[in-house]
Amino acid sequence: MNRSSLLLISLFATLGLAACERPAAVVAVPVAPAPAPGPAGPAGATGATGNTGNAGSTGNTGNTGATGATGDTGSAGNTGATGERGKTGDGTTVVVVPAPASVPSN
C-alpha cells in the first residue's frame, strides 16, 4: 500500500469514530420563581434644616475710571472800580538818574 491510501484510511476511521460519540446529557434545573415585591411603605419624616453657610469673601476693588473731559472756559470777570484821585505833591521834584552802562570786557 502506498502512503496516501494509508493516510486516507486513517482519516475515515477518525471521522467515523468521532461521529459515533454521544453528546453529554443536559439536565435542566427548574428555577424557583422570585417573590413579587410588596406595596411601598409610608414616606419618612422630613429632615432637619441644614446650617447656614459661611459668608463669601469681599470682591476685588474695581479699576480706576477714565479721566473726564476738560471743562468750558469761564466767563470774563467784571471791570474793577475806578481808583480815587491821588494826593497833590508838596512841591518837591524827584529826579531818577539811570545807572551807567557797563563796559564790555575784551
N, CA, C and O atoms as CSV, one atom per row, in Angstrom:
chain,resi,resn,atom,element,x,y,z
A,1,MET,N,N,0.836,-1.174,0.000
A,1,MET,CA,C,0.000,0.000,0.000
A,1,MET,C,C,0.882,1.238,0.000
A,1,MET,O,O,1.981,1.276,0.552
A,2,ASN,N,N,0.357,2.187,-0.618
A,2,ASN,CA,C,1.189,3.387,-0.621
A,2,ASN,C,C,0.726,4.335,0.492
A,2,ASN,O,O,-0.308,4.114,1.123
A,3,ARG,N,N,1.499,5.376,0.714
A,3,ARG,CA,C,1.265,6.256,1.863
A,3,ARG,C,C,-0.055,6.997,1.770
A,3,ARG,O,O,-0.732,7.138,2.789
A,4,SER,N,N,-0.447,7.467,0.631
A,4,SER,CA,C,-1.663,8.255,0.505
A,4,SER,C,C,-2.898,7.415,0.831
A,4,SER,O,O,-3.847,7.939,1.415
A,5,SER,N,N,-2.917,6.155,0.479
A,5,SER,CA,C,-4.080,5.331,0.797
A,5,SER,C,C,-4.143,5.060,2.300
A,5,SER,O,O,-5.232,5.013,2.871
A,6,LEU,N,N,-2.976,4.878,2.953
A,6,LEU,CA,C,-2.944,4.663,4.404
A,6,LEU,C,C,-3.439,5.918,5.128
A,6,LEU,O,O,-4.168,5.816,6.114
A,7,LEU,N,N,-3.063,7.054,4.661
A,7,LEU,CA,C,-3.497,8.323,5.242
A,7,LEU,C,C,-5.001,8.514,5.059
A,7,LEU,O,O,-5.679,9.005,5.962
A,8,LEU,N,N,-5.510,8.139,3.928
A,8,LEU,CA,C,-6.940,8.266,3.644
A,8,LEU,C,C,-7.755,7.329,4.524
A,8,LEU,O,O,-8.833,7.713,4.979
A,9,ILE,N,N,-7.286,6.134,4.775
A,9,ILE,CA,C,-7.996,5.173,5.630
A,9,ILE,C,C,-8.019,5.680,7.069
A,9,ILE,O,O,-9.043,5.561,7.742
A,10,SER,N,N,-6.911,6.243,7.555
A,10,SER,CA,C,-6.886,6.725,8.933
A,10,SER,C,C,-7.795,7.956,9.096
A,10,SER,O,O,-8.375,8.159,10.162
A,11,LEU,N,N,-7.914,8.749,8.075
A,11,LEU,CA,C,-8.810,9.911,8.127
A,11,LEU,C,C,-10.258,9.461,8.220
A,11,LEU,O,O,-11.016,10.025,9.009
A,12,PHE,N,N,-10.670,8.469,7.446
A,12,PHE,CA,C,-12.044,7.977,7.513
A,12,PHE,C,C,-12.336,7.291,8.847
A,12,PHE,O,O,-13.450,7.388,9.362
A,13,ALA,N,N,-11.359,6.610,9.400
A,13,ALA,CA,C,-11.552,5.943,10.682
A,13,ALA,C,C,-11.757,6.982,11.778
A,13,ALA,O,O,-12.606,6.793,12.649
A,14,THR,N,N,-11.007,8.063,11.754
A,14,THR,CA,C,-11.146,9.120,12.753
A,14,THR,C,C,-12.504,9.786,12.632
A,14,THR,O,O,-13.161,10.034,13.643
A,15,LEU,N,N,-12.924,10.074,11.441
A,15,LEU,CA,C,-14.240,10.690,11.244
A,15,LEU,C,C,-15.371,9.746,11.674
A,15,LEU,O,O,-16.370,10.190,12.239
A,16,GLY,N,N,-15.217,8.500,11.415
A,16,GLY,CA,C,-16.244,7.532,11.799
A,16,GLY,C,C,-16.370,7.407,13.299
A,16,GLY,O,O,-17.483,7.355,13.822
A,17,LEU,N,N,-15.249,7.356,14.003
A,17,LEU,CA,C,-15.309,7.256,15.455
A,17,LEU,C,C,-15.842,8.549,16.081
A,17,LEU,O,O,-16.550,8.495,17.087
A,18,ALA,N,N,-15.513,9.708,15.504
A,18,ALA,CA,C,-15.978,10.990,16.044
A,18,ALA,C,C,-17.481,11.127,15.837
A,18,ALA,O,O,-18.153,11.749,16.660
A,19,ALA,N,N,-18.019,10.573,14.779
A,19,ALA,CA,C,-19.449,10.675,14.510
A,19,ALA,C,C,-20.235,9.810,15.465
A,19,ALA,O,O,-21.410,10.098,15.693
A,20,CYS,N,N,-19.662,8.762,16.041
A,20,CYS,CA,C,-20.364,7.859,16.932
A,20,CYS,C,C,-20.389,8.361,18.374
A,20,CYS,O,O,-21.079,7.781,19.213
A,21,GLU,N,N,-19.654,9.422,18.676
A,21,GLU,CA,C,-19.590,9.910,20.051
A,21,GLU,C,C,-20.920,10.506,20.440
A,21,GLU,O,O,-21.523,11.263,19.680
A,22,ARG,N,N,-21.385,10.150,21.664
A,22,ARG,CA,C,-22.661,10.685,22.148
A,22,ARG,C,C,-22.418,11.991,22.904
A,22,ARG,O,O,-21.471,12.083,23.685
A,23,PRO,N,N,-23.229,12.960,22.690
A,23,PRO,CA,C,-23.087,14.195,23.469
A,23,PRO,C,C,-23.528,13.959,24.897
A,23,PRO,O,O,-24.365,13.090,25.138
A,24,ALA,N,N,-23.004,14.687,25.838
A,24,ALA,CA,C,-23.362,14.532,27.242
A,24,ALA,C,C,-24.803,14.985,27.448
A,24,ALA,O,O,-25.279,15.896,26.772
A,25,ALA,N,N,-25.488,14.345,28.381
A,25,ALA,CA,C,-26.885,14.662,28.645
A,25,ALA,C,C,-26.970,15.983,29.398
A,25,ALA,O,O,-26.221,16.210,30.348
A,26,VAL,N,N,-27.878,16.851,28.978
A,26,VAL,CA,C,-28.067,18.156,29.611
A,26,VAL,C,C,-29.276,18.043,30.515
A,26,VAL,O,O,-30.363,17.681,30.064
A,27,VAL,N,N,-29.093,18.351,31.791
A,27,VAL,CA,C,-30.192,18.279,32.751
A,27,VAL,C,C,-30.625,19.709,33.064
A,27,VAL,O,O,-29.815,20.526,33.501
A,28,ALA,N,N,-31.884,20.003,32.843
A,28,ALA,CA,C,-32.408,21.341,33.120
A,28,ALA,C,C,-32.865,21.393,34.568
A,28,ALA,O,O,-33.687,20.585,35.000
A,29,VAL,N,N,-32.323,22.355,35.318
A,29,VAL,CA,C,-32.696,22.526,36.717
A,29,VAL,C,C,-33.815,23.556,36.770
A,29,VAL,O,O,-33.666,24.655,36.237
A,30,PRO,N,N,-34.945,23.211,37.411
A,30,PRO,CA,C,-36.043,24.177,37.455
A,30,PRO,C,C,-35.659,25.381,38.338
A,30,PRO,O,O,-35.043,25.222,39.392
A,31,VAL,N,N,-36.029,26.554,37.893
A,31,VAL,CA,C,-35.721,27.790,38.608
A,31,VAL,C,C,-36.911,28.148,39.474
A,31,VAL,O,O,-38.048,28.163,39.003
A,32,ALA,N,N,-36.648,28.442,40.762
A,32,ALA,CA,C,-37.739,28.823,41.662
A,32,ALA,C,C,-38.213,30.224,41.298
A,32,ALA,O,O,-37.381,31.097,41.052
A,33,PRO,N,N,-39.514,30.468,41.255
A,33,PRO,CA,C,-39.999,31.807,40.891
A,33,PRO,C,C,-39.651,32.807,42.006
A,33,PRO,O,O,-39.712,32.479,43.190
A,34,ALA,N,N,-39.296,34.000,41.613
A,34,ALA,CA,C,-38.946,35.051,42.572
A,34,ALA,C,C,-40.228,35.638,43.152
A,34,ALA,O,O,-41.212,35.825,42.436
A,35,PRO,N,N,-40.212,35.928,44.452
A,35,PRO,CA,C,-41.435,36.501,45.033
A,35,PRO,C,C,-41.656,37.915,44.517
A,35,PRO,O,O,-40.696,38.646,44.274
A,36,ALA,N,N,-42.915,38.302,44.348
A,36,ALA,CA,C,-43.266,39.641,43.872
A,36,ALA,C,C,-43.085,40.637,45.011
A,36,ALA,O,O,-43.410,40.314,46.153
A,37,PRO,N,N,-42.577,41.833,44.740
A,37,PRO,CA,C,-42.398,42.817,45.804
A,37,PRO,C,C,-43.737,43.307,46.333
A,37,PRO,O,O,-44.726,43.362,45.602
A,38,GLY,N,N,-43.758,43.660,47.604
A,38,GLY,CA,C,-44.977,44.149,48.239
A,38,GLY,C,C,-45.197,45.622,47.951
A,38,GLY,O,O,-44.425,46.228,47.208
A,39,PRO,N,N,-46.235,46.206,48.524
A,39,PRO,CA,C,-46.517,47.629,48.291
A,39,PRO,C,C,-45.462,48.490,48.990
A,39,PRO,O,O,-44.793,48.034,49.917
A,40,ALA,N,N,-45.323,49.725,48.542
A,40,ALA,CA,C,-44.345,50.649,49.108
A,40,ALA,C,C,-44.773,51.070,50.505
A,40,ALA,O,O,-45.966,51.169,50.792
A,41,GLY,N,N,-43.803,51.315,51.367
A,41,GLY,CA,C,-44.087,51.737,52.738
A,41,GLY,C,C,-44.416,53.222,52.795
A,41,GLY,O,O,-44.328,53.919,51.784
A,42,PRO,N,N,-44.795,53.712,53.980
A,42,PRO,CA,C,-45.132,55.133,54.115
A,42,PRO,C,C,-43.875,56.002,53.985
A,42,PRO,O,O,-42.759,55.527,54.194
A,43,ALA,N,N,-44.071,57.279,53.637
A,43,ALA,CA,C,-42.956,58.211,53.475
A,43,ALA,C,C,-42.324,58.501,54.828
A,43,ALA,O,O,-43.009,58.498,55.852
A,44,GLY,N,N,-41.021,58.750,54.834
A,44,GLY,CA,C,-40.309,59.056,56.063
A,44,GLY,C,C,-40.553,60.493,56.510
A,44,GLY,O,O,-41.111,61.294,55.760
A,45,ALA,N,N,-40.132,60.820,57.740
A,45,ALA,CA,C,-40.311,62.168,58.285
A,45,ALA,C,C,-39.378,63.151,57.568
A,45,ALA,O,O,-38.340,62.758,57.036
A,46,THR,N,N,-39.759,64.430,57.562
A,46,THR,CA,C,-38.946,65.468,56.928
A,46,THR,C,C,-37.674,65.676,57.741
A,46,THR,O,O,-37.717,65.694,58.971
A,47,GLY,N,N,-36.556,65.832,57.066
A,47,GLY,CA,C,-35.280,66.029,57.742
A,47,GLY,C,C,-35.149,67.434,58.321
A,47,GLY,O,O,-35.911,68.332,57.964
A,48,ALA,N,N,-34.178,67.621,59.218
A,48,ALA,CA,C,-33.943,68.914,59.854
A,48,ALA,C,C,-33.309,69.879,58.852
A,48,ALA,O,O,-32.668,69.448,57.894
A,49,THR,N,N,-33.489,71.191,59.074
A,49,THR,CA,C,-32.906,72.211,58.208
A,49,THR,C,C,-31.399,72.259,58.439
A,49,THR,O,O,-30.944,72.148,59.577
A,50,GLY,N,N,-30.637,72.419,57.394
A,50,GLY,CA,C,-29.180,72.470,57.492
A,50,GLY,C,C,-28.699,73.801,58.040
A,50,GLY,O,O,-29.465,74.761,58.122
A,51,ASN,N,N,-27.423,73.856,58.417
A,51,ASN,CA,C,-26.810,75.075,58.944
A,51,ASN,C,C,-26.622,76.100,57.835
A,51,ASN,O,O,-26.514,75.753,56.659
A,52,THR,N,N,-26.586,77.382,58.234
A,52,THR,CA,C,-26.348,78.453,57.270
A,52,THR,C,C,-24.886,78.418,56.837
A,52,THR,O,O,-24.000,78.185,57.659
A,53,GLY,N,N,-24.639,78.644,55.581
A,53,GLY,CA,C,-23.271,78.621,55.061
A,53,GLY,C,C,-22.489,79.854,55.480
A,53,GLY,O,O,-23.071,80.833,55.946
A,54,ASN,N,N,-21.170,79.809,55.316
A,54,ASN,CA,C,-20.293,80.927,55.654
A,54,ASN,C,C,-20.490,82.064,54.668
A,54,ASN,O,O,-20.890,81.842,53.525
A,55,ALA,N,N,-20.202,83.315,55.123
A,55,ALA,CA,C,-20.308,84.479,54.245
A,55,ALA,C,C,-19.204,84.426,53.198
A,55,ALA,O,O,-18.109,83.934,53.470
A,56,GLY,N,N,-19.482,84.919,52.034
A,56,GLY,CA,C,-18.498,84.925,50.959
A,56,GLY,C,C,-17.443,85.994,51.172
A,56,GLY,O,O,-17.633,86.893,51.992
A,57,SER,N,N,-16.344,85.914,50.455
A,57,SER,CA,C,-15.253,86.880,50.550
A,57,SER,C,C,-15.636,88.173,49.836
A,57,SER,O,O,-16.476,88.178,48.936
A,58,THR,N,N,-14.992,89.287,50.262
A,58,THR,CA,C,-15.223,90.576,49.604
A,58,THR,C,C,-14.582,90.544,48.228
A,58,THR,O,O,-13.495,89.992,48.058
A,59,GLY,N,N,-15.242,91.126,47.261
A,59,GLY,CA,C,-14.724,91.147,45.891
A,59,GLY,C,C,-13.545,92.096,45.742
A,59,GLY,O,O,-13.278,92.897,46.638
A,60,ASN,N,N,-12.852,92.015,44.641
A,60,ASN,CA,C,-11.698,92.873,44.361
A,60,ASN,C,C,-12.153,94.296,44.063
A,60,ASN,O,O,-13.274,94.511,43.603
A,61,THR,N,N,-11.262,95.289,44.330
A,61,THR,CA,C,-11.552,96.680,44.014
A,61,THR,C,C,-11.572,96.862,42.505
A,61,THR,O,O,-10.766,96.271,41.785
A,62,GLY,N,N,-12.494,97.678,42.037
A,62,GLY,CA,C,-12.621,97.905,40.590
A,62,GLY,C,C,-11.485,98.760,40.047
A,62,GLY,O,O,-10.734,99.351,40.823
A,63,ASN,N,N,-11.351,98.833,38.745
A,63,ASN,CA,C,-10.315,99.629,38.084
A,63,ASN,C,C,-10.648,101.117,38.186
A,63,ASN,O,O,-11.812,101.489,38.329
A,64,THR,N,N,-9.612,101.972,38.112
A,64,THR,CA,C,-9.808,103.415,38.131
A,64,THR,C,C,-10.544,103.840,36.869
A,64,THR,O,O,-10.274,103.336,35.779
A,65,GLY,N,N,-11.474,104.770,37.030
A,65,GLY,CA,C,-12.259,105.239,35.884
A,65,GLY,C,C,-11.435,106.135,34.968
A,65,GLY,O,O,-10.337,106.554,35.332
A,66,ALA,N,N,-11.953,106.426,33.795
A,66,ALA,CA,C,-11.270,107.263,32.813
A,66,ALA,C,C,-11.321,108.721,33.250
A,66,ALA,O,O,-12.227,109.108,33.986
A,67,THR,N,N,-10.351,109.549,32.803
A,67,THR,CA,C,-10.305,110.976,33.119
A,67,THR,C,C,-11.451,111.671,32.392
A,67,THR,O,O,-11.740,111.370,31.234
A,68,GLY,N,N,-12.094,112.598,33.080
A,68,GLY,CA,C,-13.216,113.323,32.484
A,68,GLY,C,C,-12.751,114.337,31.453
A,68,GLY,O,O,-11.561,114.634,31.353
A,69,ALA,N,N,-13.696,114.864,30.687
A,69,ALA,CA,C,-13.396,115.853,29.652
A,69,ALA,C,C,-13.066,117.192,30.303
A,69,ALA,O,O,-13.520,117.459,31.415
A,70,THR,N,N,-12.269,118.055,29.621
A,70,THR,CA,C,-11.913,119.384,30.113
A,70,THR,C,C,-13.156,120.265,30.105
A,70,THR,O,O,-13.956,120.224,29.171
A,71,GLY,N,N,-13.305,121.057,31.154
A,71,GLY,CA,C,-14.473,121.931,31.260
A,71,GLY,C,C,-14.402,123.114,30.309
A,71,GLY,O,O,-13.359,123.365,29.707
A,72,ASP,N,N,-15.510,123.848,30.170
A,72,ASP,CA,C,-15.580,125.026,29.309
A,72,ASP,C,C,-14.833,126.184,29.965
A,72,ASP,O,O,-14.680,126.204,31.186
A,73,THR,N,N,-14.364,127.153,29.166
A,73,THR,CA,C,-13.686,128.349,29.657
A,73,THR,C,C,-14.713,129.224,30.369
A,73,THR,O,O,-15.845,129.373,29.910
A,74,GLY,N,N,-14.299,129.805,31.505
A,74,GLY,CA,C,-15.214,130.638,32.282
A,74,GLY,C,C,-15.476,131.982,31.599
A,74,GLY,O,O,-14.785,132.363,30.655
A,75,SER,N,N,-16.479,132.680,32.096
A,75,SER,CA,C,-16.833,133.997,31.558
A,75,SER,C,C,-15.810,135.024,32.020
A,75,SER,O,O,-15.134,134.815,33.028
A,76,ALA,N,N,-15.687,136.147,31.284
A,76,ALA,CA,C,-14.782,137.240,31.664
A,76,ALA,C,C,-15.303,137.904,32.926
A,76,ALA,O,O,-16.512,138.039,33.112
A,77,GLY,N,N,-14.384,138.319,33.796
A,77,GLY,CA,C,-14.790,138.977,35.036
A,77,GLY,C,C,-15.277,140.418,34.797
A,77,GLY,O,O,-15.089,140.976,33.716
A,78,ASN,N,N,-15.898,140.999,35.815
A,78,ASN,CA,C,-16.383,142.376,35.725
A,78,ASN,C,C,-15.208,143.346,35.824
A,78,ASN,O,O,-14.182,143.023,36.424
A,79,THR,N,N,-15.353,144.511,35.249
A,79,THR,CA,C,-14.333,145.560,35.315
A,79,THR,C,C,-14.304,146.108,36.726
A,79,THR,O,O,-15.350,146.334,37.336
A,80,GLY,N,N,-13.084,146.325,37.253
A,80,GLY,CA,C,-12.943,146.850,38.610
A,80,GLY,C,C,-13.371,148.320,38.708
A,80,GLY,O,O,-13.525,149.019,37.706
A,81,ALA,N,N,-13.552,148.749,39.944
A,81,ALA,CA,C,-13.960,150.152,40.178
A,81,ALA,C,C,-12.789,151.090,39.913
A,81,ALA,O,O,-11.635,150.700,40.091
A,82,THR,N,N,-13.060,152.285,39.502
A,82,THR,CA,C,-12.032,153.289,39.240
A,82,THR,C,C,-11.462,153.751,40.568
A,82,THR,O,O,-12.201,153.966,41.529
A,83,GLY,N,N,-10.122,153.905,40.621
A,83,GLY,CA,C,-9.473,154.334,41.863
A,83,GLY,C,C,-9.689,155.826,42.136
A,83,GLY,O,O,-10.093,156.580,41.252
A,84,GLU,N,N,-9.411,156.233,43.375
A,84,GLU,CA,C,-9.562,157.647,43.757
A,84,GLU,C,C,-8.387,158.458,43.226
A,84,GLU,O,O,-7.341,157.898,42.898
A,85,ARG,N,N,-8.548,159.717,43.145
A,85,ARG,CA,C,-7.504,160.615,42.661
A,85,ARG,C,C,-6.429,160.709,43.720
A,85,ARG,O,O,-6.727,160.787,44.912
A,86,GLY,N,N,-5.151,160.703,43.282
A,86,GLY,CA,C,-4.040,160.783,44.208
A,86,GLY,C,C,-3.884,162.162,44.835
A,86,GLY,O,O,-4.487,163.135,44.383
A,87,LYS,N,N,-3.049,162.233,45.907
A,87,LYS,CA,C,-2.808,163.494,46.604
A,87,LYS,C,C,-1.863,164.365,45.783
A,87,LYS,O,O,-1.029,163.849,45.039
A,88,THR,N,N,-1.983,165.596,45.908
A,88,THR,CA,C,-1.110,166.537,45.218
A,88,THR,C,C,0.209,166.586,45.955
A,88,THR,O,O,0.235,166.512,47.184
A,89,GLY,N,N,1.328,166.713,45.212
A,89,GLY,CA,C,2.656,166.738,45.812
A,89,GLY,C,C,2.897,168.028,46.606
A,89,GLY,O,O,2.142,168.994,46.502
A,90,ASP,N,N,3.987,168.010,47.409
A,90,ASP,CA,C,4.276,169.165,48.258
A,90,ASP,C,C,5.283,170.113,47.597
A,90,ASP,O,O,5.876,170.936,48.295
A,91,GLY,N,N,5.494,170.032,46.308
A,91,GLY,CA,C,6.364,170.925,45.570
A,91,GLY,C,C,7.755,170.380,45.395
A,91,GLY,O,O,8.580,171.072,44.799
A,92,THR,N,N,8.084,169.195,45.866
A,92,THR,CA,C,9.401,168.620,45.734
A,92,THR,C,C,9.416,167.766,44.485
A,92,THR,O,O,8.488,166.998,44.231
A,93,THR,N,N,10.513,167.910,43.682
A,93,THR,CA,C,10.629,167.120,42.470
A,93,THR,C,C,11.724,166.086,42.682
A,93,THR,O,O,12.789,166.424,43.200
A,94,VAL,N,N,11.501,164.878,42.310
A,94,VAL,CA,C,12.464,163.797,42.443
A,94,VAL,C,C,12.918,163.406,41.046
A,94,VAL,O,O,12.093,163.117,40.179
A,95,VAL,N,N,14.279,163.395,40.819
A,95,VAL,CA,C,14.812,163.001,39.518
A,95,VAL,C,C,15.539,161.667,39.716
A,95,VAL,O,O,16.376,161.547,40.611
A,96,VAL,N,N,15.234,160.698,38.913
A,96,VAL,CA,C,15.881,159.386,38.984
A,96,VAL,C,C,16.867,159.312,37.843
A,96,VAL,O,O,16.489,159.414,36.676
A,97,VAL,N,N,18.184,159.125,38.193
A,97,VAL,CA,C,19.245,159.056,37.182
A,97,VAL,C,C,19.465,157.577,36.868
A,97,VAL,O,O,19.589,156.758,37.779
A,98,PRO,N,N,19.512,157.235,35.574
A,98,PRO,CA,C,19.751,155.824,35.236
A,98,PRO,C,C,21.189,155.420,35.553
A,98,PRO,O,O,22.079,156.269,35.516
A,99,ALA,N,N,21.434,154.176,35.857
A,99,ALA,CA,C,22.754,153.654,36.173
A,99,ALA,C,C,23.603,153.661,34.917
A,99,ALA,O,O,23.091,153.433,33.821
A,100,PRO,N,N,24.964,153.933,35.070
A,100,PRO,CA,C,25.816,153.945,33.891
A,100,PRO,C,C,25.895,152.553,33.255
A,100,PRO,O,O,25.863,151.542,33.957
A,101,ALA,N,N,25.997,152.510,31.950
A,101,ALA,CA,C,26.066,151.242,31.231
A,101,ALA,C,C,27.417,150.580,31.494
A,101,ALA,O,O,28.432,151.273,31.562
A,102,SER,N,N,27.451,149.300,31.637
A,102,SER,CA,C,28.696,148.600,31.900
A,102,SER,C,C,29.470,148.457,30.593
A,102,SER,O,O,28.890,148.276,29.523
A,103,VAL,N,N,30.820,148.545,30.712
A,103,VAL,CA,C,31.685,148.463,29.552
A,103,VAL,C,C,31.994,147.001,29.292
A,103,VAL,O,O,32.362,146.290,30.227
A,104,PRO,N,N,31.861,146.519,28.066
A,104,PRO,CA,C,32.162,145.103,27.796
A,104,PRO,C,C,33.661,144.849,27.883
A,104,PRO,O,O,34.444,145.685,27.431
A,105,SER,N,N,34.068,143.766,28.427
A,105,SER,CA,C,35.474,143.414,28.534
A,105,SER,C,C,35.896,142.573,27.353
A,105,SER,O,O,35.124,141.777,26.820
A,106,ASN,N,N,37.214,142.779,26.931
A,106,ASN,CA,C,37.708,142.037,25.767
A,106,ASN,C,C,38.414,140.810,26.189
A,106,ASN,O,O,38.900,140.056,25.345
